[in-house]
Amino acid sequence: MPMEAKDIFEANSRNVRELLSEPGLGLYIPPYQRPYGWDKEKVNKLVEDTLHGYSMLLQSPDSFTFLGTVITIHDINYTTVQPIVRPEVPGKVLTVIDGQQRLTTLLLVCVALHNQIRLAQLKMIKGKKPEEKSAPEQWLEGQTLRVLSELDATFVNRQPYGDSPLYPRMIRSFDDQWSRSKQNAKYRSPIARLISTYVELPVDKAAEFKPKKREGQIEGEEALVERYVQIAKTLKLIATEHPQKERDLEDLPTLAEVHASKSFQLALLNHEIPDDVSAAISAQKVSPEFVGLLNVVLVACYLMNRVAVTVVRGKNEDYAFTVFESLNTTGEPLTAFETFKPKVVSAEGIEKYENSDSRKYLDHVSNYLSEFKVGDQLQAATRDLLIIFASAETGFKLSKRLADQRRYLKDEFERYEQSPAQRLAFVQNLRDVAGFVQHAWEFEDTTSPSLSGLPVEATTDAVKLCLKFLTSLQHSITIGAIVRFYSAALYATDADRPERIKDLEGALKAIAAFSALWRASRRGTANIDQEYRDLLAGINNLTALPPLARSLKKTAAADTPSPAVNLAQLKAELRARLASSDHGGLTDRATFVADGTMIPAYQNGRPVARFILLAAYHDAVPDETAPGLIAKGKSAVSPCLTYEGFNDERHLSLEHIAPQSSSQGWASNLWENKETVHRLGNLVLVKKDANSSLSDRPWVQKRALYGALSAASHGDAGKILTNSGFDFGEKTQEIAQMSSHMPHLAAVSQKADDWSSDFISTRGERLLGLAWDQLYSWLV
């Protein structure tokens, strides 16, 4: 009788609950499998994919997360299992041929979720008696108990009797042995031990599970413990009232979004939130502990029911390995751009495509991507390009996932099925983004940025300076807005192009100024990316500025022309966002100075600190009325805020005036606050060799060296060193005398008394005030 394929192997997609909670299931890792070894990045991707699918459930009730394929053997006769207490083996043993790393990680997630939900539940209850619990708490406790029971079944196979009835779902050959008897049960492998240790914890105590590596060299255990801790930290953040405050979790649904979406509730809970609970949420009468527990319970529901793998079950090892090899020799997947090109060809028609503008534009994109080696480099370059393109095209925050990027290109292009002009504009915009990224953004250190397609004179000094600053920040979120002005200049008429080029320069200066002032006055990025996303999508605008994106999603008419960009409107919106208490909170110069003075600029972002110092130094001179400070001088007396100035070796190194750690010859109170020495008022720009020479010398010696470095001639520098009374080393003297002229150090060298924390604040205020005056003018 001929054998059919289904007799050799079968493949079924199973969600986590169906796969891991199957009654009588045991997962068995054969001896030839490697120890657990997933690194931080791989586990991050699994967790991120899961949370991305969870977040997407708000937009699509069909959201699932697929984690790939697992290849197994259904070992009916237990021929692969050893050692073995045969009568006590689980009823269904799956020997894992491929996918043990993924399955092990899923088990870690399930254990960590179970533990975190237990902790969050006990935190919400806080010892309350049943009659003391509110209606929302009673409802959520019921959901919690159900989820805990379902999670428990994913990592434990409970036997009906015996003094060791809790079987870890996964064991490893030789190290472990399933048995209902403590005498015969053996769970020594890292994963089996972790599970068996966890299930022995008291269920009524709020104890955070912290697995520990045993002494000795146990293969895979260190990685397993580290990955569990990594997962637990993420889940701990989720089990808070506002996990969205964490940058990596900013896309998670908020309580308001969960409450507003009935489809989301049905998808995860199989029912809508009851009316009395819903009313309490609307009235904000639920505790932070309630919100945190609900967050993590919902994530657990998504994991168990909407995270899936395809399980291939082979007849024996030979067939299983045949399937394994075929699945791993399929080659590098096509990029989203490569799968998009045929759609453009089809829309144009094969006959017309050869000589079409669409082909010309796509060839430009292909030429750019051809610079990258096929594989990870090409995938990454395409991914990053399409993320930028989506922001410029529709103001959409496109994910890094290949499937999402393919879908975005397909769906957006198909919107213009009946509009050839808009189809061409879509492809043209992709070409513009690629051209801008290739020539104006990803330029080498030995070359200058350029604006491809525009006259050479369009790439002014200000354009190059702003591009250099924004790229040093890796601030790619700004590209979408910049490209809109770039495209306007590219396709302007000859008569109109000079004005559009001028607008492009103005937009770049305004964006650079906005980013610098925003970042210099607050810690971290302070979610500045969201400000630019809002500008592109036209969300929360404070002025008449229309969306900057070329075409918004779901517009009434696909062929509606996009609004023309307007520099005056952009500047007005950026000024309004800086000043608004809901955004930048910088109502005026004084507020910026007060906020910026307290920021540890050196730690907060060195490119920003350099840019602010250059803006302050620009055409500044020593203040004769206040030794140690600078004041605005005549035009062109000391041009620093230029492309040449940004690249000048004299401005490349940020130097602490007072050393970073306590040192002799300085006021002792400088280090009472650990941030003081990192503030802008304690920083100067110098050459790298001068920085190393200055080091942590006493203030009186540094002051003399600053004077020598700022001297106008070698002779003057030598006199300053000789008259200082200090015996500087030969190399230090050589650097101080022969180094390039650094006039901006003159003011610091003129401060005769001690360098103090109060003066750092005073100097910081002066520098920030000068920087504001220079940069804010770019927004007016």
VOSEZA-512035 format. One record per residue (C-alpha): residue number from 0; x, y, z. Coordinates in steps of 0.25 Angstrom, whole numbers, plus 2048, in hexadecimal, padded with zeros to 3 digits. Example, Ala and Ser with C-alpha at 12.3 -4.5 7.8 and 13.67 -1.06 7.14 Angstrom:
BEGIN
REC    i   c1   c2   c3
REC    0  831  7EE  81F
REC    1  837  7FC  81D
END
This chain:
BEGIN
REC    i   c1   c2   c3
REC    0  800  800  800
REC    1  806  80E  7FC
REC    2  80A  817  808
REC    3  804  825  808
REC    4  80B  831  80D
REC    5  801  832  819
REC    6  806  825  81D
REC    7  815  82A  81E
REC    8  812  837  825
REC    9  807  841  829
REC   10  807  850  82B
REC   11  7FE  858  834
REC   12  7FE  866  839
REC   13  7FC  867  848
REC   14  7FB  872  851
REC   15  803  871  85E
REC   16  7F8  86C  867
REC   17  7F4  861  85D
REC   18  803  85D  85B
REC   19  808  85D  869
REC   20  7FB  85A  871
REC   21  7F7  84E  869
REC   22  7F3  843  874
REC   23  7FE  839  876
REC   24  808  840  86D
REC   25  817  840  870
REC   26  822  847  868
REC   27  82F  83F  868
REC   28  83C  845  863
REC   29  845  83A  85D
REC   30  854  839  861
REC   31  859  83E  854
REC   32  852  84C  856
REC   33  85B  857  85A
REC   34  859  85E  868
REC   35  850  86A  869
REC   36  858  876  863
REC   37  84E  881  85E
REC   38  854  88E  860
REC   39  84E  89B  865
REC   40  84B  8A0  857
REC   41  843  893  853
REC   42  83B  893  85F
REC   43  838  8A2  85D
REC   44  833  89F  84F
REC   45  82A  894  854
REC   46  824  89D  85F
REC   47  823  8A9  856
REC   48  81C  8A1  84B
REC   49  812  89D  856
REC   50  810  8AB  85B
REC   51  80F  8B0  84D
REC   52  804  8A6  84A
REC   53  7FD  8AA  857
REC   54  7FD  8B9  854
REC   55  7F8  8B6  845
REC   56  7EC  8AF  84B
REC   57  7E6  8BD  84D
REC   58  7E7  8C0  83E
REC   59  7E4  8B2  839
REC   60  7DB  8A7  840
REC   61  7E3  89D  838
REC   62  7F1  8A0  83E
REC   63  7F9  894  841
REC   64  808  892  843
REC   65  80E  886  83C
REC   66  81C  881  842
REC   67  820  878  837
REC   68  820  868  836
REC   69  824  85E  840
REC   70  827  850  83B
REC   71  824  844  844
REC   72  823  835  844
REC   73  817  82F  84B
REC   74  81E  824  852
REC   75  813  81A  854
REC   76  81C  80F  859
REC   77  825  818  862
REC   78  831  813  85A
REC   79  839  820  85B
REC   80  836  822  86A
REC   81  841  81F  874
REC   82  842  81D  880
REC   83  833  818  881
REC   84  829  813  88C
REC   85  821  80E  880
REC   86  813  80D  887
REC   87  814  81B  88C
REC   88  818  822  87F
REC   89  80E  82D  87A
REC   90  804  827  871
REC   91  809  82F  865
REC   92  818  832  863
REC   93  81D  83B  858
REC   94  82C  83A  856
REC   95  830  848  851
REC   96  839  848  844
REC   97  839  857  842
REC   98  833  862  84A
REC   99  838  85F  858
REC  100  83E  86D  85A
REC  101  830  873  856
REC  102  828  869  85E
REC  103  831  86B  86A
REC  104  830  87A  869
REC  105  821  879  869
REC  106  821  871  875
REC  107  829  87B  87C
REC  108  81F  886  878
REC  109  814  87E  87D
REC  110  81B  87C  88B
REC  111  81F  88A  88C
REC  112  810  88F  888
REC  113  80B  885  893
REC  114  814  88B  89D
REC  115  811  899  899
REC  116  802  897  899
REC  117  803  891  8A7
REC  118  80B  89D  8AC
REC  119  801  8A7  8A6
REC  120  7F5  8A0  8AB
REC  121  7FA  89F  8BA
REC  122  7FE  8AE  8B8
REC  123  7F0  8B2  8B4
REC  124  7E9  8AA  8BF
REC  125  7F3  8AE  8CA
REC  126  7ED  8A4  8D4
REC  127  7DE  8A9  8D2
REC  128  7D3  8A0  8D6
REC  129  7C9  89C  8CB
REC  130  7BF  8A6  8D0
REC  131  7C9  8B1  8CF
REC  132  7CC  8AF  8C1
REC  133  7C5  8B9  8B7
REC  134  7BD  8B3  8AB
REC  135  7C9  8B6  8A1
REC  136  7D3  8AF  8AA
REC  137  7C9  8A3  8AC
REC  138  7C8  8A2  89C
REC  139  7D6  8A4  89A
REC  140  7DA  899  8A4
REC  141  7D1  88F  89D
REC  142  7D8  892  890
REC  143  7E5  891  897
REC  144  7E3  883  89D
REC  145  7DE  87E  890
REC  146  7EB  883  889
REC  147  7F4  87E  894
REC  148  7EE  870  892
REC  149  7EF  871  883
REC  150  7FE  876  884
REC  151  801  86B  88F
REC  152  7FD  860  885
REC  153  807  865  87A
REC  154  813  862  883
REC  155  80E  857  88C
REC  156  807  849  889
REC  157  7FF  846  895
REC  158  7FE  837  898
REC  159  7F2  832  8A0
REC  160  7FA  82B  8AB
REC  161  808  829  8B1
REC  162  811  831  8BA
REC  163  818  838  8AE
REC  164  80C  83A  8A5
REC  165  810  847  89E
REC  166  818  844  892
REC  167  81F  84F  88B
REC  168  81A  850  87C
REC  169  828  84F  877
REC  170  834  846  87B
REC  171  841  843  875
REC  172  847  835  872
REC  173  850  82F  87D
REC  174  84F  83B  886
REC  175  840  839  889
REC  176  836  82E  88C
REC  177  827  82F  88D
REC  178  821  828  899
REC  179  816  829  8A3
REC  180  81F  824  8AE
REC  181  829  82E  8B4
REC  182  833  822  8B5
REC  183  833  821  8A6
REC  184  830  82F  8A1
REC  185  83C  836  89C
REC  186  83C  845  897
REC  187  84B  849  895
REC  188  84B  850  888
REC  189  84A  860  889
REC  190  83B  861  883
REC  191  836  855  88B
REC  192  83C  85A  898
REC  193  837  868  896
REC  194  829  863  894
REC  195  829  859  89F
REC  196  82F  863  8A9
REC  197  825  86E  8A5
REC  198  819  864  8A7
REC  199  81E  862  8B6
REC  200  81C  870  8BA
REC  201  811  873  8C4
REC  202  805  878  8BC
REC  203  800  882  8C7
REC  204  80D  88A  8C8
REC  205  811  896  8BF
REC  206  81F  891  8BC
REC  207  826  895  8AF
REC  208  82C  888  8A9
REC  209  83B  88A  8A7
REC  210  841  87E  8A1
REC  211  850  87C  8A4
REC  212  85B  875  89C
REC  213  861  86A  8A4
REC  214  870  868  8A7
REC  215  878  862  89D
REC  216  877  861  88E
REC  217  869  85E  88A
REC  218  867  860  87B
REC  219  85C  86A  877
REC  220  858  86D  885
REC  221  85F  87B  886
REC  222  858  87F  879
REC  223  84B  879  87D
REC  224  84B  881  88B
REC  225  850  88E  884
REC  226  844  88D  879
REC  227  83A  88A  884
REC  228  83F  897  88C
REC  229  83E  89F  87F
REC  230  830  89A  87C
REC  231  82B  89C  88A
REC  232  830  8AB  88A
REC  233  828  8AE  87E
REC  234  81C  8A7  884
REC  235  81E  8AF  891
REC  236  81D  8BC  889
REC  237  810  8B7  882
REC  238  80A  8B4  890
REC  239  80A  8C3  893
REC  240  7FF  8CE  891
REC  241  807  8D5  886
REC  242  811  8CB  87E
REC  243  810  8D5  873
REC  244  819  8DE  87A
REC  245  824  8D4  877
REC  246  82A  8D7  869
REC  247  82A  8C9  865
REC  248  81C  8C7  869
REC  249  816  8D4  864
REC  250  80D  8CD  85A
REC  251  806  8C4  864
REC  252  7F7  8C7  865
REC  253  7F3  8D1  870
REC  254  7E7  8CE  87A
REC  255  7DF  8D8  872
REC  256  7E1  8D1  865
REC  257  7DE  8C3  86B
REC  258  7D2  8C9  871
REC  259  7CD  8CF  864
REC  260  7CF  8C3  85B
REC  261  7C4  8B8  85D
REC  262  7CB  8B0  852
REC  263  7D8  8B0  85A
REC  264  7D1  8AB  866
REC  265  7C9  8A0  85F
REC  266  7D6  89B  858
REC  267  7DD  899  865
REC  268  7D3  897  870
REC  269  7C8  891  867
REC  270  7BE  89B  86D
REC  271  7BD  8AA  86F
REC  272  7C1  8B1  87C
REC  273  7B5  8B1  885
REC  274  7AD  8BE  886
REC  275  7B0  8C0  895
REC  276  7BF  8BE  892
REC  277  7BE  8C7  886
REC  278  7B7  8D2  88E
REC  279  7C2  8D2  898
REC  280  7CD  8D2  88E
REC  281  7C6  8DE  887
REC  282  7C5  8E5  894
REC  283  7D4  8E2  897
REC  284  7D0  8DB  8A4
REC  285  7D9  8CF  8A2
REC  286  7E7  8CE  8A9
REC  287  7F4  8CE  8A2
REC  288  7F6  8C0  8A7
REC  289  7E9  8BC  8A0
REC  290  7EE  8C2  893
REC  291  7FC  8BC  894
REC  292  7F5  8AE  896
REC  293  7EC  8B0  88B
REC  294  7F7  8B3  882
REC  295  7FF  8A7  884
REC  296  7F3  89E  884
REC  297  7EF  8A3  876
REC  298  7FD  8A0  871
REC  299  7FC  892  877
REC  300  7EF  890  870
REC  301  7F5  895  863
REC  302  801  88C  864
REC  303  7F9  87F  867
REC  304  7EF  881  85D
REC  305  7F5  889  851
REC  306  803  886  851
REC  307  805  87A  848
REC  308  80F  870  842
REC  309  80E  866  837
REC  310  811  858  83D
REC  311  816  84E  833
REC  312  815  840  839
REC  313  81E  835  831
REC  314  81C  826  831
REC  315  82B  824  835
REC  316  838  82C  837
REC  317  83C  82A  828
REC  318  82F  830  823
REC  319  830  83B  82D
REC  320  83E  83F  829
REC  321  83A  83F  81B
REC  322  82F  849  81E
REC  323  839  851  826
REC  324  843  852  81B
REC  325  839  856  811
REC  326  834  861  81A
REC  327  842  867  81C
REC  328  847  867  80E
REC  329  83D  871  808
REC  330  847  87C  807
REC  331  846  88B  80B
REC  332  838  890  80A
REC  333  834  89B  800
REC  334  834  8A9  806
REC  335  827  8B1  806
REC  336  82C  8BA  7FB
REC  337  82F  8AE  7F2
REC  338  821  8A8  7F4
REC  339  81C  8B6  7F1
REC  340  822  8B8  7E4
REC  341  81A  8AE  7DC
REC  342  80D  8B5  7E1
REC  343  812  8C2  7DA
REC  344  815  8BA  7CE
REC  345  807  8B4  7CD
REC  346  801  8C2  7D0
REC  347  809  8C8  7C4
REC  348  807  8BC  7BB
REC  349  814  8B5  7B6
REC  350  814  8BC  7A9
REC  351  814  8CA  7AF
REC  352  81C  8C7  7BB
REC  353  82A  8C7  7B3
REC  354  829  8D6  7AF
REC  355  821  8DB  7BB
REC  356  824  8E5  7C6
REC  357  821  8DA  7D0
REC  358  82C  8D1  7CB
REC  359  835  8DD  7CC
REC  360  832  8E0  7DA
REC  361  833  8D2  7DF
REC  362  840  8D0  7D8
REC  363  845  8DC  7E1
REC  364  840  8D4  7ED
REC  365  847  8C7  7E8
REC  366  854  8CE  7E6
REC  367  854  8D3  7F4
REC  368  851  8C5  7FA
REC  369  85B  8BF  7F1
REC  370  866  8C5  7FA
REC  371  862  8BB  804
REC  372  866  8AC  805
REC  373  85B  8A2  803
REC  374  857  89D  811
REC  375  856  8A4  81E
REC  376  85C  8B1  818
REC  377  852  8B2  80D
REC  378  846  8AE  816
REC  379  84A  8B9  820
REC  380  84C  8C4  815
REC  381  83F  8C1  80F
REC  382  838  8C0  81C
REC  383  83D  8CE  821
REC  384  83A  8D4  813
REC  385  82C  8D0  814
REC  386  82A  8D5  822
REC  387  82E  8E2  81E
REC  388  826  8E2  811
REC  389  819  8DE  818
REC  390  81B  8EA  821
REC  391  81D  8F3  815
REC  392  812  8ED  80D
REC  393  806  8EC  817
REC  394  80C  8EF  825
REC  395  80B  8E1  829
REC  396  814  8DA  833
REC  397  818  8CE  82B
REC  398  81E  8C2  833
REC  399  82B  8BB  830
REC  400  824  8AE  82C
REC  401  825  8A9  81E
REC  402  816  8A5  81E
REC  403  811  8B2  822
REC  404  81A  8BA  818
REC  405  815  8B1  80D
REC  406  807  8B3  811
REC  407  809  8C2  812
REC  408  80F  8C4  804
REC  409  804  8BB  7FE
REC  410  7F8  8C2  805
REC  411  7FD  8D0  803
REC  412  800  8CE  7F4
REC  413  7F3  8C7  7F2
REC  414  7EC  8D3  7F7
REC  415  7EF  8DA  7EA
REC  416  7EA  8CF  7E1
REC  417  7E2  8D8  7D9
REC  418  7EB  8E4  7D9
REC  419  7F8  8E2  7D1
REC  420  7FD  8F0  7D5
REC  421  7FC  8ED  7E4
REC  422  803  8DF  7E1
REC  423  80E  8E6  7DB
REC  424  80F  8F1  7E6
REC  425  810  8E5  7F0
REC  426  81C  8DF  7E9
REC  427  822  8ED  7E7
REC  428  821  8EF  7F6
REC  429  828  8E2  7F8
REC  430  833  8E6  7EF
REC  431  835  8F4  7F5
REC  432  836  8EE  803
REC  433  841  8E4  7FE
REC  434  848  8EF  7F7
REC  435  848  8F8  803
REC  436  84D  8EC  80C
REC  437  858  8E8  803
REC  438  85E  8F6  800
REC  439  85A  8FF  80C
REC  440  859  8F5  817
REC  441  862  8EA  816
REC  442  86E  8F1  811
REC  443  87C  8ED  815
REC  444  884  8F5  820
REC  445  88E  8F8  814
REC  446  883  8FE  80C
REC  447  878  909  80D
REC  448  869  907  80C
REC  449  863  90B  7FF
REC  450  855  90D  7F9
REC  451  855  904  7ED
REC  452  84D  90A  7E2
REC  453  84E  919  7E6
REC  454  859  923  7E2
REC  455  866  922  7EA
REC  456  864  92F  7F0
REC  457  857  92A  7F7
REC  458  860  922  801
REC  459  863  92F  808
REC  460  86C  92F  815
REC  461  860  930  81E
REC  462  85A  924  816
REC  463  866  91B  819
REC  464  867  920  827
REC  465  859  91C  82A
REC  466  85A  90F  823
REC  467  867  90C  82B
REC  468  861  90F  838
REC  469  854  907  836
REC  470  85C  8FB  830
REC  471  865  8FB  83D
REC  472  858  8FA  845
REC  473  854  8EE  83C
REC  474  847  8F7  83C
REC  475  841  8F0  830
REC  476  833  8F3  834
REC  477  835  901  82E
REC  478  838  8FC  820
REC  479  829  8FA  81D
REC  480  826  909  81F
REC  481  833  90E  818
REC  482  831  905  80C
REC  483  823  90C  809
REC  484  82B  919  808
REC  485  836  912  800
REC  486  82C  90D  7F6
REC  487  825  91A  7F5
REC  488  833  920  7F0
REC  489  835  914  7E7
REC  490  828  916  7DF
REC  491  827  925  7DF
REC  492  827  92D  7D2
REC  493  834  934  7CF
REC  494  82E  941  7D3
REC  495  829  93C  7E0
REC  496  835  933  7E4
REC  497  83E  93D  7EB
REC  498  833  940  7F4
REC  499  830  932  7F7
REC  500  83F  92F  7FA
REC  501  83F  93B  803
REC  502  833  934  80A
REC  503  83A  927  80B
REC  504  846  92E  812
REC  505  83C  935  81C
REC  506  835  928  81F
REC  507  842  921  822
REC  508  846  92D  82B
REC  509  839  92D  832
REC  510  839  91E  835
REC  511  847  91E  83A
REC  512  844  92A  843
REC  513  838  923  848
REC  514  83F  916  84B
REC  515  84B  91D  852
REC  516  842  926  85B
REC  517  839  91A  85E
REC  518  844  910  862
REC  519  84D  91B  869
REC  520  842  91E  873
REC  521  83D  910  877
REC  522  843  903  87A
REC  523  844  8F8  870
REC  524  83C  8FA  863
REC  525  82F  8FD  86B
REC  526  827  8F6  860
REC  527  82B  901  855
REC  528  829  8F6  84A
REC  529  81A  8F7  84D
REC  530  81A  906  84B
REC  531  81F  903  83D
REC  532  815  8F8  83A
REC  533  80A  901  83E
REC  534  80F  90C  835
REC  535  80F  902  829
REC  536  802  8FC  82C
REC  537  7FB  909  830
REC  538  7F8  905  83E
REC  539  7F7  90E  84A
REC  540  7FB  91A  841
REC  541  7FB  927  849
REC  542  7FA  930  83C
REC  543  7F5  930  82E
REC  544  800  927  82A
REC  545  7FA  91B  821
REC  546  800  90D  822
REC  547  80E  90D  81C
REC  548  80D  8FF  817
REC  549  80A  8FE  808
REC  550  7FD  8F7  809
REC  551  7F6  8F3  815
REC  552  7F0  8E4  817
REC  553  7E1  8E2  815
REC  554  7DE  8F0  80E
REC  555  7D1  8F2  808
REC  556  7D7  8F2  7FA
REC  557  7E4  8EB  7F6
REC  558  7E7  8F5  7EB
REC  559  7E6  901  7F4
REC  560  7F3  909  7F3
REC  561  7FB  90B  7FF
REC  562  7FC  919  805
REC  563  808  921  801
REC  564  813  922  80C
REC  565  814  930  812
REC  566  820  935  819
REC  567  819  940  821
REC  568  80F  936  826
REC  569  819  92C  82A
REC  570  821  936  832
REC  571  814  93B  839
REC  572  810  92D  83D
REC  573  81E  92A  842
REC  574  81E  936  84A
REC  575  810  933  850
REC  576  815  925  854
REC  577  821  92A  85B
REC  578  819  934  863
REC  579  80D  92B  866
REC  580  80C  925  874
REC  581  807  918  86E
REC  582  813  917  865
REC  583  821  91E  867
REC  584  81D  928  872
REC  585  827  932  86E
REC  586  81F  93E  86F
REC  587  82B  948  86D
REC  588  83A  94A  86E
REC  589  83A  94A  87D
REC  590  833  93C  87E
REC  591  83C  936  874
REC  592  848  93B  87C
REC  593  843  937  88A
REC  594  83F  929  885
REC  595  84C  927  87D
REC  596  855  92B  888
REC  597  852  91F  890
REC  598  853  915  885
REC  599  860  90C  886
REC  600  863  910  877
REC  601  86F  907  876
REC  602  867  8FA  87A
REC  603  85A  8FF  873
REC  604  85F  8FF  865
REC  605  86D  904  860
REC  606  869  908  852
REC  607  85F  911  858
REC  608  869  917  862
REC  609  873  919  857
REC  610  868  920  84F
REC  611  863  929  85A
REC  612  872  92D  85D
REC  613  874  931  84F
REC  614  868  939  84E
REC  615  86C  940  85B
REC  616  87A  942  856
REC  617  876  947  848
REC  618  87B  956  847
REC  619  87D  957  856
REC  620  889  95E  85D
REC  621  88D  95E  86C
REC  622  884  966  874
REC  623  88D  971  87A
REC  624  884  974  885
REC  625  882  966  88A
REC  626  88F  95E  88A
REC  627  88D  94F  886
REC  628  881  952  87D
REC  629  87E  956  86E
REC  630  875  960  868
REC  631  870  962  85A
REC  632  87B  969  851
REC  633  87B  96F  843
REC  634  876  967  837
REC  635  881  95D  832
REC  636  88A  960  83E
REC  637  88A  951  841
REC  638  881  948  838
REC  639  87F  93B  83E
REC  640  871  936  83B
REC  641  875  932  82D
REC  642  877  925  826
REC  643  886  927  827
REC  644  885  92B  835
REC  645  87D  91E  838
REC  646  888  916  832
REC  647  894  91F  837
REC  648  89E  916  83F
REC  649  89E  921  849
REC  650  88F  91F  84C
REC  651  88F  90F  84C
REC  652  891  90C  85A
REC  653  889  910  866
REC  654  892  913  872
REC  655  88E  914  881
REC  656  894  920  887
REC  657  892  91B  895
REC  658  896  90C  894
REC  659  88B  901  894
REC  660  890  8FC  8A1
REC  661  895  903  8AE
REC  662  8A3  908  8AC
REC  663  8AD  910  8B4
REC  664  8AE  91F  8B0
REC  665  89E  921  8AF
REC  666  893  926  8B8
REC  667  88E  919  8C0
REC  668  87F  91C  8BE
REC  669  880  91A  8AF
REC  670  87D  90C  8B1
REC  671  872  90D  8BB
REC  672  868  90B  8B0
REC  673  86D  901  8A6
REC  674  867  908  89A
REC  675  86E  915  89D
REC  676  87A  913  895
REC  677  873  90D  889
REC  678  86A  91A  887
REC  679  86D  923  87B
REC  680  873  92E  884
REC  681  87F  924  887
REC  682  881  920  878
REC  683  88A  926  86D
REC  684  88E  921  85F
REC  685  89C  91E  85D
REC  686  8A5  916  854
REC  687  8A6  907  858
REC  688  8B5  908  85B
REC  689  8B3  914  863
REC  690  8A8  90D  86B
REC  691  8B1  902  86F
REC  692  8BC  90C  873
REC  693  8B3  914  87B
REC  694  8AE  908  883
REC  695  8AA  90A  891
REC  696  8B5  914  895
REC  697  8B2  91E  8A0
REC  698  8AA  92B  89C
REC  699  8B6  934  89D
REC  700  8BE  92C  893
REC  701  8B2  92A  889
REC  702  8AF  939  889
REC  703  8BD  93B  884
REC  704  8BC  930  87A
REC  705  8AF  936  875
REC  706  8B6  944  874
REC  707  8C1  93E  86B
REC  708  8B7  936  862
REC  709  8AF  943  860
REC  710  8BC  94B  85D
REC  711  8BC  952  84F
REC  712  8CB  94E  84D
REC  713  8D5  943  851
REC  714  8DD  94E  858
REC  715  8D2  953  860
REC  716  8CE  944  864
REC  717  8DD  942  869
REC  718  8DD  94F  871
REC  719  8D0  94A  878
REC  720  8D6  93D  87C
REC  721  8E3  943  880
REC  722  8DC  94E  889
REC  723  8D2  943  88F
REC  724  8DD  93E  899
REC  725  8DA  930  896
REC  726  8E4  926  890
REC  727  8DB  91F  885
REC  728  8E1  913  87E
REC  729  8E7  914  870
REC  730  8DC  90E  869
REC  731  8D1  916  870
REC  732  8D9  923  86D
REC  733  8DA  91F  85E
REC  734  8CB  91C  85D
REC  735  8C8  929  864
REC  736  8D1  932  85B
REC  737  8D0  92B  84E
REC  738  8C1  927  84E
REC  739  8B7  92E  846
REC  740  8B1  93B  84B
REC  741  8A5  939  854
REC  742  8A0  947  857
REC  743  893  942  85E
REC  744  89D  93E  86A
REC  745  8A1  94C  86C
REC  746  895  94F  875
REC  747  897  943  87E
REC  748  8A6  946  880
REC  749  8A2  954  885
REC  750  89B  94F  891
REC  751  8A5  952  89C
REC  752  89E  94C  8A8
REC  753  899  93E  8AB
REC  754  891  936  8A2
REC  755  884  933  8AA
REC  756  877  92C  8A8
REC  757  870  93A  8A9
REC  758  878  93F  89D
REC  759  875  933  895
REC  760  867  936  896
REC  761  86A  945  893
REC  762  872  941  887
REC  763  867  937  882
REC  764  85D  942  883
REC  765  865  94B  87A
REC  766  868  940  870
REC  767  85A  93B  86F
REC  768  855  949  86D
REC  769  85E  94C  862
REC  770  85B  93E  85B
REC  771  84C  942  85D
REC  772  84E  94F  856
REC  773  855  949  84A
REC  774  84C  93D  848
REC  775  83F  942  84B
REC  776  841  94C  840
REC  777  841  940  836
REC  778  832  93E  83B
REC  779  82D  94C  838
END
